Amino acid sequence: MVITIKQALSQAQRLRAVSESWRLESEILLADALKSNREALFAWPAQELSRQQADAYQHMMQRRERGEPIAYITGKQAFWDFELKVNPQVLIPRPETELLVETAIKFLEPNSSAALRLVDLGTGSGAIALALARHSKHWRVTAVDISPQALALAAENARLLQVENIEFCEASWCDGLDARAYDLVAANPPYVAVGDRHLQQGDLRFEPPIALAAKDSGLSHLQEIVKSCRQVLKKEAWLLLEHGFDQKLAVANLLRDAGYSNISCAQDLAGLDRLTSAQWPD
Ligand SMILES: C[S@@+](CC[C@H](N)C(=O)[O-])C[C@H]1O[C@@H](n2cnc3c(N)ncnc32)[C@H](O)[C@@H]1O
């Protein structure tokens, strides 16, 4: 049966059980099936879908009804001022992680023409590394991940975005990095406690456990990064760590015990403690 854009959108209610943004989500999926944009849906509501478009839309709606995240269904996610390819091998970049990019740029802006060396530990899709590399072509960014699948996708994103001042390193945290070489290290490591009930809810059910969960109440990777970065940061270089809303004190203690200075925490747009920065002392 042939259906129009308007009729396809009237099926939006099917997503009511999985999302509060069900109407918007059905528009995103239909626009993707039509290889078009949301504005076009409202400009031509009487346009008929081809058989192929209708099948693609139905398939995407079924996947969403099963709870699969929109970003994995469409294969893309907006971050900072660009779009990334994503797949189930990587975390879907979150808006709150833009605070990390914003803070890194604030610290480094006076040196935007200098040949600084930056690191993104646990790069996933490459979100943080690519945002920083795009900000200044003078900066050289090393994107590290333990997952070869994540690194392959991050490298593809770099190619699609034509970013060349970036290199990729398959390693556990600082293992593959040079000693005392970097002006800033940024990390959004896994920090949800193993066994946390949120891992069984919403988008998290579909994301790679290696990107989400950590032992010791979610602090094990943060602790390892704090320790190992002491060997790779230059004097007065910055370490920026994204963490859980309730981990501010624990992270500050880890940093203080390891000898860092100028420790401060910033809040995300929801007002939650989300990012702690610290300097490796002079
Ligand atoms: C929370 S995700 C962050 C992804 C991306 N930076 C972002 O903000 O969207 C954590 C990332 O750390 C990586 N990871 C986990 N353990 C690691 C380790 N021991 N060494 C390096 N990377 C690791 C995961 O593969 C995952 O890509």
Ligand as a Chemical Component Dictionary entry (heavy atoms), coordinates in Angstrom:
data_LIG
# 
_chem_comp.id                   LIG 
_chem_comp.type                 NON-POLYMER 
_chem_comp.pdbx_formal_charge   0 
_chem_comp.three_letter_code    LIG 
# 
loop_
_chem_comp_atom.comp_id 
_chem_comp_atom.atom_id 
_chem_comp_atom.alt_atom_id 
_chem_comp_atom.type_symbol 
_chem_comp_atom.charge 
_chem_comp_atom.model_Cartn_x 
_chem_comp_atom.model_Cartn_y 
_chem_comp_atom.model_Cartn_z 
_chem_comp_atom.pdbx_ordinal 
LIG C1  C1  C 0  32.651 6.540  28.036 1  
LIG S1  S1  S 1  33.406 5.987  26.506 2  
LIG C2  C2  C 0  33.904 7.588  25.862 3  
LIG C3  C3  C 0  33.905 7.662  24.359 4  
LIG C4  C4  C 0  34.151 9.078  23.804 5  
LIG N1  N1  N 0  35.360 9.650  24.349 6  
LIG C5  C5  C 0  32.967 9.979  24.133 7  
LIG O1  O1  O 0  33.086 10.816 25.036 8  
LIG O2  O2  O -1 31.921 9.850  23.467 9  
LIG C6  C6  C 0  34.909 5.284  27.132 10 
LIG C7  C7  C 0  35.877 4.766  26.078 11 
LIG O3  O3  O 0  37.027 4.237  26.767 12 
LIG C8  C8  C 0  37.477 3.076  26.088 13 
LIG N2  N2  N 0  38.254 2.267  27.047 14 
LIG C9  C9  C 0  37.801 1.407  28.003 15 
LIG N3  N3  N 0  38.840 0.883  28.680 16 
LIG C10 C10 C 0  39.969 1.406  28.154 17 
LIG C11 C11 C 0  41.357 1.268  28.451 18 
LIG N4  N4  N 0  41.784 0.452  29.415 19 
LIG N5  N5  N 0  42.236 1.970  27.708 20 
LIG C12 C12 C 0  41.821 2.802  26.712 21 
LIG N6  N6  N 0  40.519 2.976  26.393 22 
LIG C13 C13 C 0  39.604 2.295  27.105 23 
LIG C14 C14 C 0  36.218 2.425  25.572 24 
LIG O4  O4  O 0  36.509 1.550  24.497 25 
LIG C15 C15 C 0  35.381 3.645  25.193 26 
LIG O5  O5  O 0  35.584 3.970  23.831 27 
# 
loop_
_chem_comp_bond.comp_id 
_chem_comp_bond.atom_id_1 
_chem_comp_bond.atom_id_2 
_chem_comp_bond.value_order 
_chem_comp_bond.pdbx_ordinal 
LIG C1  S1  SING 1  
LIG S1  C2  SING 2  
LIG S1  C6  SING 3  
LIG C2  C3  SING 4  
LIG C3  C4  SING 5  
LIG C4  N1  SING 6  
LIG C4  C5  SING 7  
LIG C5  O1  DOUB 8  
LIG C5  O2  SING 9  
LIG C6  C7  SING 10 
LIG C7  O3  SING 11 
LIG C7  C15 SING 12 
LIG O3  C8  SING 13 
LIG C8  N2  SING 14 
LIG C8  C14 SING 15 
LIG N2  C9  SING 16 
LIG N2  C13 SING 17 
LIG C9  N3  DOUB 18 
LIG N3  C10 SING 19 
LIG C10 C11 SING 20 
LIG C10 C13 DOUB 21 
LIG C11 N4  SING 22 
LIG C11 N5  DOUB 23 
LIG N5  C12 SING 24 
LIG C12 N6  DOUB 25 
LIG N6  C13 SING 26 
LIG C14 O4  SING 27 
LIG C14 C15 SING 28 
LIG C15 O5  SING 29 
# 
